[in-house]
Amino acid sequence: MASIDHAGARLFYRIDGKADGPPLVLLNSLGSGTGLWDPVMPALGAKYRVLRTDKRGHGQSTGTPGDYSMPMLAADVLAVMDAAGFERATVGGISIGGMISMQLALIAPERVERLIISNSSAFPGDKLRSRMAEVRENGLEPVADGVIRNWFSAPTVAAGGPYMEAVRATFISGDPQGYIGCCAAIIGFDLRPSLAKIGQPALVIAGLSDASLTPEHSREIAAGLPDARLVELPALHIPFGDMPAEYARAVIDFLGPENL
């Protein structure tokens, strides 16, 4: 575990997995931290050298005031990759993490081998405006349970356990200005005109019951990218929280034996 200072923020990152494995970068959803990926780390860590990082204002990274942009968040990831010695990697992200991944592939294509874009969007729209206002007024805790119910199935939420407790604790302990800043980045994001410029092979994963970013968003990404494979899972916004084995298998199948 380590951190670097970049553009006014202290950015936390960690490296796990197979020391000599192919490099894999995993980027988190809005309101989550690196531990979000824990359910798939046994499978992915056995094959890949995995770099995880917290966005500014999330997890153990510090926030900065004002609106963020997706190029700003992608530059943060590049700075972390530099510090971690990840010159070129497969970059995977869920929700806003997928948006950052696509932005990164555009601004630094030489750094991105392949893409894994999960439960994301090329044009999410402005549905987060009301949540921004609520978080600005009341903080993160009042919205936490509603958000988490959109992430995981009802049985998974009801079962609780250390993973669910950690996800909720990370959400409510985040920096509201970091959350609001990332909401602004999402609202201002429209990559539809640039999808055809992203040439890296991409795995696009959709959750068929995802109410946060419906499967149509993932289908639009897959249709717009020159080299994309679409996988649809019977899950909500964070599929690997409910079905980690199936999610990890989709990733491993996509990366292929040549990358093992």
Secondary structure by P-SEA (a helix, b strand, c coil): ccccccccccccccccccccccbbbbbbcccccccccccaaaaaaaccbbbbbbccccccbbbbcccccaaaaaaaaaaaaaaacccccccccccaaaaaaaaaaaaccccccbbbbccccccccccaaaaaaaaaccccccaaaaaaaacccaaaaaaccaaaaaaaaaaaaccaaaaaaaaaaaaaccccccccccccbbbbbbccccccccaaaaaaaaaacccbbbbbcccccccccccaaaaaaaaaaaaccccc
